[in-house]
Amino acid sequence: MHPIRIDRLSPEQHAALDHANRTAKDGRLRIRALIVLLAAERGMVAADIAVVVRVHEETVRRWLVRYQAEGLEGLTDAPRSGAPPQITRAYRDQLLTVVRRRPRGLGLPFSLWTGSRLADYVAERTGIRASRTSVYRLLNAAGIHLNRPQHTITSPAPEYLVKKRRRSAPVRR
């Protein structure tokens, strides 16, 4: 195969590639920008670049050709197939607003939220049905964890506190 050569980069192209290589959050874009920079700055061929970035030589060739054809935009991932995400920002906001309120305060017949109850309540309000697992995942990402209640047993009987103190007092012999 013949080597793929990248022509001299303009200062704008070089700055854009360097910026993508240093600051892109997507690791794949960073590696692709590095591939082009190595080919342009150092004059390296695909086989040598493949060793440096630890990908197959054909992968390096594909990204170099794509950069030549489309520029920096050609280094980003193409849109993926599949259904769009079902959970929207509005759903997340509604879920976080609801979980911070007591169910009885919303006129519901229970005192504690569970993942299933939250999923049902928010589905009625937004029309989006999410699984209990998705609800827990969204709450977890927001730093909210549904816990078991910490009940304290109380009694209206006046002698209850006396009995309770007796039970918890150390036994003397």
Buried (B, 14 or more C-beta within 10 A) or exposed (E): EEEBEBEEBEEEBBEBBBEBBEEBEEEEBBBBBBBBBBBBBEEBBBEBBBEEBEBEBEBBBBBBEBBBEEEBEBBBEEEEEEEEEEBEEEBBEBBBEBBEEEBEEEEBEEEEBBBEBBBBBBBEEBEBEBEBEBBBBBBEEEEBEBEEEEEEEEEEEEEEEEEEEEEEEEEEE
